[in-house]
Amino acid sequence: MSALTRQLSGTRESLQMFTRRVHVPWLGEVAVPPPDKLTYYAGIGVLTVFQVIEWPLALVITAGHLLADQHLSGLAKGLGEALEAA
């Protein structure tokens, strides 16, 4: 199995993991993150509700976390590394 095939099959599995969708009334279908990410976001929400952290800080933390977890950029990086190795 070539490096490109390994990289693409791994990214396909991770993309399938992040494509869970739930039908929400009045909103339609909504993408749902994996359980560990939901727990993280819920924890940030709880800290904000109990005013342990301020809401602007919670927004910045959540936005930074979302940007760090962009798996599509990881797909591009993996494809580039596989092409370099080929």
Helices and strands as residue ranges (DSSP letters): H 3-17, E 21-24, E 28-31, H 35-49, H 55-68, H 71-85
